[in-house]
Amino acid sequence: MNQVSRSCKLASVSLLLLVAGCQVSPPGRLERAVARQVKQRITVGGKRDANPLPATPENIRAGQEAFSHYCIVCHGLDGQDTGVPFAEAMSPPVPLLSSPEVQGYTDGQLKWIIANGLYPSGMPASRGILNDEEMWAIVDYIRHLPPKGSLGEPAVYTGTPERPPADDREDRARKSKNGHAKRPNQPGS
């Protein structure tokens, strides 16, 4: 019994020393290069898929709009992590979409990543959330990103509410005869 107890203690101490000796560090240049080649050549599909949407100003704007609804929390408004407080702290870090690593993917691969996500990174799949046209438009936007920082920081991180475009319904609250705000769908508004 004493021999078993001693063996368990020795194994526990050995395991503790082994774990304590391990340090997490960012991947080196060689590891990053191998991972990039594996992703671009093996794991990411869609390599031969062509974008059916030409990169017109309208399609790029549509891509920016779809991007602003789904992608800005991790990639910032400009696709370059501007204002994203955790982008560098992620493992792996959130890539700049203007980087050669990301721009090295074909349009079809970018659309595949948007649709299916990229494991083991934090990139989630958007299939079922975005439709194909929105995903292809986002690819157009990624190919034509604005300069880093030019769009500011996402409102979700600044606390500044985004202002919707002005139109005939600028003030959604209507004033009743007594001056209290009423919702537009209430009777008498």
Secondary structure, DSSP 8 states (H G I E B T S, - for coil): -HHHHHHHHHHHHHHHHHHHH-------HHHHHHHHHHIIIII---TT---SS---HHHHHHHHHHHHHHTHHHH-TTSS-TT-TTTTTSSS----TTSHHHHTS-HHHHHHHHHH-BTTTTB---BTTB-HHHHHHHHHHHHT---TTTT---HHHH---------TTS--SEE-TTS-EE-TTSTT-
